[in-house]
Amino acid sequence: MTTIKLHNTKTRTKEDFVPINPDDVRMYVCGPTVYDRAHIGNARPVIVFDVLYRLLRHVYGADHVSYVRNFTDVDDKINARAASAGRPISEITAETTQWFLDDMAAVGALQPSIKGAAHQKAMPRATAYIAEMVAMTEDLIAKGHAYEAEGHVLFRVRSYENYGSLSGRSVDDMIAGARVEVAPYKEDPMDFVLWKPSDADTPGWDSPWGKGRPGWHIECSAMAEALLGSEFDIHGGGNDLTFPHHENEIAQSKCAGHGFARYWMHNEMLQVEGKKMSKSLGNFFTVRDLLDQGVPGEVIRFVMLSTHYRKPMDWTEKKRVEAEKTLRKWYEQVGETKGEVVPQTVVNLLADDLNTHGALTEMHKLSAKGDTDGLRGALTVVGLFDGGVPDWAATQGIDLSAQEARFASVREAAMQSKDFAEVDRIKSALLELGIEVQMSKAGVKLTAPSGFDVATLEGVL
């Protein structure tokens, strides 16, 4: 059996992955807070852990992997969005949850699943597990790890001696270097909320401490324990969750007597054209924005996979164009036939801490050798092929026949005069615009990326 090696954030080393039960490998990944569209950065952990999910299914069998990804559907951001829109909270969360599912399906993400259960159970909503959160909070109070104060319940951070082991920071350093909410009812500035009171206009549930709602961190601990057991294999998410979210999850779960996750994995963040994504910089966009602009989901996925998950990923227009060009070529090679063999070379690269960049490089080699069965299998295992060529790649796309004819005429004249300066100028300009240029004895073939505006060729051809 293939040995999978994963970088464990907790030990800061790459370790052999040894599941607790090979017949039921269990993974939990923190999902979205559903109040708006998922931006392009939100798609990165979904794609990263979807590849890991596919790899685990390939190695251990599709029926032997349980994968849970939650929805946070109770949160102050959701409350604010509902209030500003004048719509019920349940309506907002139902709508944005479906948006998320549709957009992630478009980038090739499989739905999570629990062994022997329906897909819906593997995508729990926080509001369906309030009772479990209340029970865990009561247990932490009983054991002296939490306390009630002014309608709040807070976790005593200093009651867990290993607090900070995941992020590698001491409690005192955290207080000195972090923005910590200072409230008069806290025993210690680092103590965090397990339960908080709700007013008449805020969603709330009955509890031993009055009407209220859970804090963010208790949600995942309660849902992971309820669905995957007190100890499971992998917990993942973006590295922005390492502290405080995952640090707090570990503390409360360990103090509740749970073994919790053995391996912790975190993906790096995403930039756009070398800069942090920001609305103020005008480089902020959602997955739906890209899809509506004609960028295929497979192209978004390819660009994401081209950078190792533990390295910062830079989304650029150049990468998008190159990804589409490569995928068009590969889809033309593999066609609609079903025969496929997942090359062990590709599996070994993915098994080496999800080396997706190396896997794509190997796929270039498979393409060059004309190994269509191997290429098809490799595309399948990384989620870029589901048995059929996507419509956008199967069609000829944008009609550039008039431009091809004009360029062919210029090229023919150059072959007579032996002066290729104009041919070189046109070719360089076309490549700069993202157009693939192929010249042969048969003529000129131009392929434009999806969503290309033919009007931009004025002055070029």
C-alpha positions in Angstrom: 0.0 0.0 0.0 1.2 3.5 -0.8 2.7 5.3 2.3 1.2 8.8 2.6 3.4 11.5 4.2 1.8 14.6 5.6 3.2 17.8 7.2 1.8 17.9 10.7 1.5 21.5 11.9 1.5 20.3 15.5 4.9 18.6 15.3 6.2 20.8 12.5 7.5 17.8 10.7 6.5 15.6 7.7 5.2 12.3 9.2 4.1 8.9 7.8 0.3 8.9 7.9 -0.9 6.0 10.0 -4.7 6.0 10.4 -6.4 5.0 13.6 -8.6 2.6 11.6 -7.7 1.9 8.0 -11.3 0.8 7.4 -12.5 4.3 8.4 -10.0 7.1 7.8 -11.6 10.2 9.3 -11.0 13.9 8.4 -12.6 17.1 9.5 -12.1 20.4 7.7 -13.4 23.8 8.9 -16.0 25.1 6.5 -17.4 28.5 5.7 -19.4 31.0 7.7 -22.3 31.4 5.3 -23.2 35.1 4.9 -21.9 35.9 1.4 -20.3 34.5 -1.7 -17.1 32.5 -1.3 -14.1 34.5 -2.5 -11.3 32.9 -4.5 -9.2 32.5 -1.3 -12.0 30.5 0.3 -11.7 28.0 -2.6 -8.1 27.1 -1.8 -8.7 24.9 1.3 -11.7 23.3 -0.3 -9.5 22.3 -3.3 -6.5 21.3 -1.2 -8.5 19.0 1.1 -10.6 17.7 -1.8 -7.3 16.4 -3.4 -6.4 14.8 0.0 -9.9 13.3 0.2 -9.4 11.8 -3.3 -6.0 10.5 -2.5 -7.3 8.8 0.7 -10.1 7.2 -1.2 -7.7 6.0 -3.9 -5.3 4.4 -1.3 -7.8 3.1 1.3 -10.9 2.7 -0.8 -13.8 5.1 -1.4 -16.0 3.3 1.2 -13.3 3.6 3.9 -12.9 7.4 4.2 -15.1 9.8 6.2 -14.8 13.5 5.5 -16.7 16.2 7.4 -16.8 19.8 6.4 -19.1 22.1 8.5 -21.2 25.2 7.8 -21.2 27.9 10.5 -24.7 29.2 10.3 -24.8 31.1 13.6 -22.5 34.1 13.7 -22.6 37.9 14.2 -21.7 38.5 10.6 -24.7 36.5 9.5 -26.9 38.5 12.0 -25.6 41.8 10.6 -26.2 40.7 7.0 -29.7 39.6 7.7 -30.5 42.9 9.5 -29.1 45.1 6.7 -31.0 43.1 4.1 -34.2 42.9 6.1 -34.4 39.2 5.5 -34.7 36.2 7.9 -31.4 34.7 9.0 -32.5 31.2 7.9 -33.2 32.5 4.4 -29.7 34.2 4.2 -27.9 31.0 5.4 -29.9 28.7 3.1 -29.1 30.8 0.1 -25.4 31.4 0.8 -25.0 27.7 1.7 -26.3 26.7 -1.7 -24.1 29.3 -3.4 -21.1 27.7 -1.7 -22.0 24.2 -2.7 -22.7 25.3 -6.3 -19.4 27.2 -6.6 -17.3 24.5 -5.0 -18.9 21.9 -7.3 -17.9 24.1 -10.2 -14.2 23.8 -9.2 -14.5 20.0 -9.0 -14.9 19.5 -5.2 -16.6 16.2 -4.2 -19.2 16.4 -1.6 -17.9 15.2 1.8 -19.3 11.9 3.1 -19.3 9.8 6.2 -19.0 6.1 5.9 -22.4 4.6 5.7 -24.3 7.9 5.9 -25.9 10.5 3.6 -23.8 13.4 2.2 -25.9 15.9 4.1 -24.7 14.4 7.5 -21.1 15.1 6.5 -21.9 18.8 6.0 -23.3 19.7 9.4 -24.9 23.0 10.1 -23.8 24.4 13.5 -27.4 25.2 14.5 -28.3 21.5 14.3 -25.7 20.7 17.1 -26.5 23.2 19.8 -27.4 20.5 22.3 -24.0 18.9 21.8 -22.3 22.3 22.3 -24.3 22.9 25.5 -23.4 19.5 26.8 -19.7 20.0 26.1 -19.7 23.4 27.8 -21.4 21.9 30.9 -18.8 19.2 31.0 -16.0 21.8 30.9 -17.6 23.8 33.7 -17.9 20.6 35.8 -14.2 19.8 35.3 -13.1 23.3 36.2 -12.0 24.3 32.7 -14.7 26.9 32.2 -16.8 29.3 34.2 -20.0 31.3 34.0 -19.9 35.1 34.2 -22.7 37.6 33.4 -24.5 35.2 31.1 -21.3 34.2 29.3 -19.4 31.0 29.7 -15.7 31.3 29.2 -12.9 28.7 28.8 -10.0 29.0 31.3 -7.0 29.1 28.9 -4.4 28.6 31.7 -6.2 25.5 32.9 -4.8 23.7 29.8 -1.0 23.5 30.2 -0.3 22.8 26.6 -2.1 25.8 25.2 -0.1 27.3 22.4 1.5 24.0 21.3 -0.1 24.1 17.8 0.8 27.7 17.0 4.1 27.6 18.9 3.4 30.6 21.1 3.2 31.1 24.9 0.1 32.5 26.5 2.0 35.6 27.7 3.4 36.2 24.2 -0.1 35.9 22.8 -1.4 38.5 25.2 1.5 40.9 24.4 1.2 40.6 20.7 -2.5 40.0 20.0 -5.7 42.0 20.0 -7.4 40.4 23.0 -11.0 41.3 23.9 -10.7 42.7 27.5 -14.0 42.3 29.3 -14.7 42.9 33.0 -16.2 39.4 33.4 -13.1 37.6 32.2 -10.7 36.0 34.8 -7.9 36.3 32.2 -7.6 38.3 29.0 -6.9 35.1 27.0 -10.0 33.3 28.1 -12.4 32.8 25.2 -16.2 32.5 24.9 -18.0 29.2 24.8 -21.5 30.6 25.2 -22.8 34.2 25.0 -26.2 35.8 25.8 -28.7 36.7 23.1 -31.1 39.6 23.1 -34.6 39.6 21.7 -33.4 40.4 18.2 -30.5 37.9 18.1 -30.8 34.1 17.5 -30.7 32.2 20.7 -31.4 28.8 22.4 -32.3 27.9 25.9 -29.4 26.8 28.1 -28.4 26.5 31.8 -27.0 30.1 31.5 -30.1 31.6 29.9 -31.0 32.3 26.3 -27.9 32.5 24.2 -25.8 31.2 21.4 -22.5 29.3 21.1 -19.1 30.9 20.6 -17.3 30.0 17.3 -14.7 27.6 18.6 -17.0 25.2 20.5 -18.9 24.5 17.3 -16.2 22.5 15.5 -15.2 20.6 18.6 -18.8 19.5 19.3 -19.5 18.6 15.6 -16.3 16.7 15.1 -16.8 14.6 18.2 -20.4 13.9 17.3 -19.7 12.8 13.8 -16.2 11.4 13.8 -15.7 10.3 17.4 -13.6 11.6 20.3 -10.4 10.9 18.3 -9.9 11.1 14.6 -7.1 11.3 12.0 -6.9 14.7 10.3 -8.1 18.2 11.0 -7.5 20.8 8.3 -8.1 24.4 7.3 -6.4 27.6 6.2 -3.4 28.7 8.3 -5.3 31.8 9.4 -7.3 29.3 11.6 -4.2 27.9 13.4 -4.7 30.6 16.0 -7.0 31.2 17.7 -9.6 28.8 16.3 -7.7 25.5 16.1 -5.7 26.3 19.2 -8.9 26.8 21.1 -10.5 23.7 19.6 -7.6 21.6 20.9 -7.7 23.1 24.4 -11.5 22.6 24.9 -11.6 19.1 23.3 -8.6 17.9 25.3 -9.9 19.2 28.5 -13.2 17.5 27.8 -11.3 14.3 27.6 -11.2 13.8 23.9 -8.1 12.7 22.0 -9.2 14.9 19.1 -7.1 15.1 15.8 -3.8 13.4 15.4 -2.6 15.3 12.3 -3.1 19.0 11.7 -2.8 20.4 8.2 -3.0 24.0 7.1 -2.8 25.6 3.7 -1.1 29.0 3.0 -3.0 32.1 1.9 -3.7 33.4 -1.6 -2.6 36.7 -3.3 -3.7 38.2 -6.6 -1.0 39.5 -8.9 1.5 39.6 -6.1 -0.7 41.6 -3.7 -2.9 40.7 -0.8 -6.5 40.4 -2.0 -8.4 43.5 -0.9 -11.5 45.4 -2.0 -9.6 48.6 -1.6 -7.0 47.5 -4.1 -9.7 46.4 -6.6 -8.3 42.8 -6.8 -11.0 41.1 -4.7 -13.2 38.7 -6.5 -15.4 35.7 -5.7 -15.4 32.3 -7.3 -18.7 33.2 -8.9 -17.1 36.4 -10.4 -14.6 34.2 -12.2 -17.1 31.7 -13.4 -19.4 34.4 -14.7 -16.4 36.0 -16.5 -16.0 32.7 -18.4 -13.1 31.2 -16.4 -13.8 27.5 -16.3 -13.9 25.8 -12.9 -11.2 23.3 -14.0 -8.9 26.3 -14.8 -9.4 27.7 -11.3 -8.6 24.3 -9.9 -5.5 23.8 -12.1 -4.1 27.2 -11.1 -4.6 26.3 -7.4 -2.9 23.0 -7.8 0.1 24.5 -9.5 1.4 25.8 -6.2 2.1 23.5 -3.2 -0.5 24.0 -0.5 1.9 25.1 2.2 3.3 27.9 0.0 1.6 31.3 -0.7 -0.4 31.1 -3.9 -0.4 33.9 -6.4 -3.4 34.1 -8.7 -2.3 35.8 -12.0 -3.8 36.3 -15.4 -0.8 34.7 -16.9 -1.3 31.5 -14.9 -5.0 31.4 -15.8 -4.2 31.7 -19.5 -1.5 29.0 -19.3 -3.8 26.7 -17.3 -6.5 26.9 -19.9 -4.1 26.3 -22.8 -2.7 23.2 -21.1 -6.1 21.8 -20.2 -7.4 22.3 -23.7 -4.5 20.3 -25.0 -4.9 17.6 -22.4 -8.6 17.2 -22.9 -8.1 17.0 -26.6 -5.7 14.1 -26.0 -7.8 12.1 -23.5 -11.1 12.6 -25.4 -14.3 10.9 -24.2 -13.0 7.4 -23.8 -13.2 5.7 -20.4 -9.9 3.7 -20.2 -7.7 5.1 -17.5 -4.8 4.0 -15.3 -3.7 6.2 -12.4 0.1 6.2 -12.7 1.9 5.3 -9.5 4.3 8.1 -10.1 1.5 10.6 -9.8 0.1 8.8 -6.7 3.6 8.9 -5.1 3.9 12.6 -5.7 0.5 13.3 -4.1 1.4 11.0 -1.3 4.4 13.1 -0.6 2.5 15.8 1.4 0.2 16.6 -1.6 2.9 17.6 -4.1 0.3 18.8 -6.7 2.9 20.8 -8.5 5.0 17.7 -9.0 1.9 15.8 -10.1 1.1 18.4 -12.8 4.7 18.3 -14.0 4.4 14.5 -14.3 1.2 14.9 -16.3 3.1 17.1 -18.8 5.4 14.2 -19.3 2.5 11.8 -19.8 1.1 14.1 -22.3 4.4 14.4 -24.2 4.7 10.6 -24.3 1.1 10.3 -25.6 0.1 8.1 -22.6 -3.6 9.0 -22.8 -4.7 6.3 -20.3 -2.2 7.5 -17.7 -3.0 11.2 -18.4 -6.7 10.5 -18.0 -6.2 8.6 -14.7 -3.9 11.4 -13.4 -6.5 14.1 -14.3 -9.2 12.0 -12.5 -7.3 11.5 -9.3 -6.6 15.3 -8.9 -10.2 16.2 -9.8 -9.7 17.6 -13.3 -11.6 14.9 -15.2 -14.9 13.3 -14.4 -15.2 11.0 -17.4 -16.1 13.6 -20.0 -14.4 16.6 -21.6 -16.0 19.8 -20.3 -18.1 21.7 -22.8 -15.8 24.7 -22.8 -12.9 22.5 -23.9 -14.9 20.4 -26.3 -16.0 23.4 -28.4 -13.9 25.5 -30.7 -14.6 28.5 -28.6 -14.1 32.0 -30.0 -14.1 32.4 -33.8 -10.8 33.9 -34.9 -11.0 32.6 -38.5 -10.8 36.1 -39.9 -7.7 36.9 -37.9 -6.1 33.6 -38.8 -6.6 34.4 -42.5 -5.1 37.8 -42.2 -2.1 36.5 -40.2 -1.6 33.7 -42.7 -1.5 36.3 -45.5 1.1 38.4 -43.6 3.1 35.3 -43.0 3.0 34.2 -46.6 4.2 37.7 -47.7 7.0 37.4 -45.2 8.1 34.1 -46.6 8.4 35.7 -50.0 10.3 38.8 -48.8 12.3 37.0 -46.1 11.4 39.9 -43.7 9.6 38.4 -40.7 9.6 41.5 -38.5 5.8 42.0 -38.9 5.1 38.3 -38.3 7.2 38.5 -35.1 5.4 41.6 -33.9 2.0 40.1 -34.4 2.9 36.8 -32.8 4.4 38.6 -29.7 1.3 40.8 -29.4 -1.1 37.8 -29.7 0.9 35.8 -27.0 0.8 38.8 -24.7 -3.0 38.8 -25.0 -3.1 35.2 -24.0 -3.8 33.8 -27.5 -2.2 30.5 -28.4 -0.4 30.7 -31.8 0.3 27.6 -33.9 1.9 27.9 -37.3 2.5 25.1 -39.7 2.5 24.3 -43.4 -1.2 24.0 -43.2 -1.6 27.6 -42.1 -2.2 29.5 -38.8 -4.4 28.5 -35.9 -5.2 30.9 -33.1 -6.9 29.8 -29.8 -8.2 32.5 -27.5 -8.9 31.9 -23.8 -12.5 31.8 -22.5 -14.2 35.2 -22.2 -11.7 36.8 -24.6 -12.9 40.1 -26.2 -12.1 39.9 -29.9 -12.2 43.7 -30.0 -8.9 43.9 -28.3 -7.3 42.5 -31.5 -7.9 45.8 -33.3 -4.5 47.2 -34.2 -2.9 43.8 -33.9 -4.5 42.1 -36.9 
